Structures are given as C-alpha cells and as structure tokens.
Amino acid sequence: MSFRTALSSTVLSLAMLGASVVAGAGHAAAQASAPAASQHHRVLFALTSPEEADWNLTLGNIRNLLKLLPDAEVEVVAYGPGIMMVAKTSSVAEQIHSLQTPHIRFVACENAMRARKLTVADLIDGVTPVPAGIVEVVTKQEEGWTYIKAGR
C-alpha cells in the first residue's frame, strides 16, 4: 500500500469517526431536551391577581395542561390580592371544586388571609392554608416544581 493510499484511508476513517460522534451527540442532545414519557411533572401556578379574567385563564391553563399531561401534579398558590380566588364567595368556586383531586390542590396564603380578615371557614372546601404564599413558591421551586405565573 502506498503512502498516499494509507493517508487517504486514514483521513476517510477519521472523517467517518467524526461524523458518527457528531451524529451521536446530536441524538443525545435531542433525547435530553425531549421530556421522558415517564417523567413526573409538578407544576406550580402562583396567583396574585384579584381579576376574575386571570382566575379563569389560570383554570383554563390547568385544564389544558391536564389534557396532555393527565398525571401531572398541580398546585395553585393564591396570595396577595389573588387570595380572593379561593374564597367561598369566588366566582370560580365551582370550577375550583371540580378540579380538586389528590394531584390538584389549591393553597391559600395565611398572610393574605389575615390582611383580608379571612378564616379557613371562608375558603372553598379543600383549600389548604400555608403560612406564606411566597415561601410556598420558593420551596416548591427548590423542590424542582415548574413555576408558572398565573394570569396575565
């Protein structure tokens, strides 16, 4: 075998090796960016808006999420002016009640409750109080939950 033939063969081999490494890396990157079918999704909606339109938008987003990720774990934390969404007098109380399951929970900030003179008895049945809505958001994010700002 001549030097030129050996060199051409080596260059061809290296080019093929490089192409397979690049193709493999691209495949690995594509796999890493696609969610695994068995991945457990945990989504936190943080609601601070007093606006009924934002409440309806949030509940619609939850329903849309559950259409494609029916096993997702969802929590809505209502704090600040958004606390009124989870009050029994809320215009969306029926919708909230129909969405509540062990995997879909609504929580109310006790600080916001105190500011508006609400008690647990004033909340929609099944809504759980938490000491501070903002701390709930921080804690859930530290636990790996996906954060969604609810409303507009």
Phi, psi and omega in degrees: 000136181279163179300318181297318179294317180296318180295316179298318179296318179294316179298317179297316179298316179295321179296318180293320178297315179299318180296320180290325177294315179297315180297318178296320179294320178296319178295317179296320179294320179296319179294322182292326182277339179276133180293139178291142181301329183266005181296136177269117182267131176233118188236129180249121174260123179256115185247121178239001186273139175272002187274128179301323179300321179290324177297313180295321177298317180297313181295324175295320177297321178296314179299318179295319178301315184289339176296320183260337178231069187297340180263008181296146173265128185233138172228135173249121176254119180259123179213171186059214181297342179290349181303330183293344177297327185259011175280150179304331181278000182297142178292346181249017183304317180297318179297316179298312181301321181288337179274338186295126174215176176300338181261354179231110182235154177241132180235151183239136179286123179294329177298314179293325177298313179299318182298331181252011178056043176261148174244173177301325179297338179276351183271154173302137179307133179095347176284131184257130175284147172232150184305316182211125181300318182294325177291324176300317179297312181298314182298315180296319179295320178296333178276359176099008178291147175279129182265130174234125173283118183283145178090204183264000000 
